[in-house]
């Protein structure tokens, strides 16, 4: 029977710190780029893009009613017809009865 011995190589340790520094620089770069993109988006949505979006909305005009109210008083009632009693006759009580005159009697229902 044959035997194979495998020895693991010793781990390589980078003690100079180059990788850590590169990772830190990359993280700072990503944060700066994200901050710049956020500022540009904020500017666009509060400045030029906001004014373009506002012009496409409907225009609403509100007309307020006049504050003065004119009240027309009712017209005067028509004057009653004059009594045109001609005095055609008298009755025992001294009242005169005429044939022409005034308002006609109401119709019988």
C-alpha positions, 0 to 999 in steps of 0.5 A: 500500500502506498501512502501520500502525505500532503502538507498544507503550505504555510498561510501567506499573511499580508502584514503591510496593510495595503488591502485594508487601505484600498478597501477603505479608499473604495468605500469612501469613493462609493459614499462620495459618489452616492452623495453627489447623485443624491444632491443632483436628484434633489436639485432636479426634483426641486428645481427644473423638473418640478416646474415642468411638472407643474405646468402640465396640471389643470388650470383652475380659475375661481370666480368669487360671487359679487358681495352686494345683493340687490333686493327689488321691493315688491311692486305696489298692488293695483288700485281697486276699481272705482265704484260707478254707482249711478244711484238708480234707485233707493230702497226702504233703508235709504241705501242706494242700489246702482246698476253699474259699478264696482267689482262684479259678484263672485261666480256661483260654484 
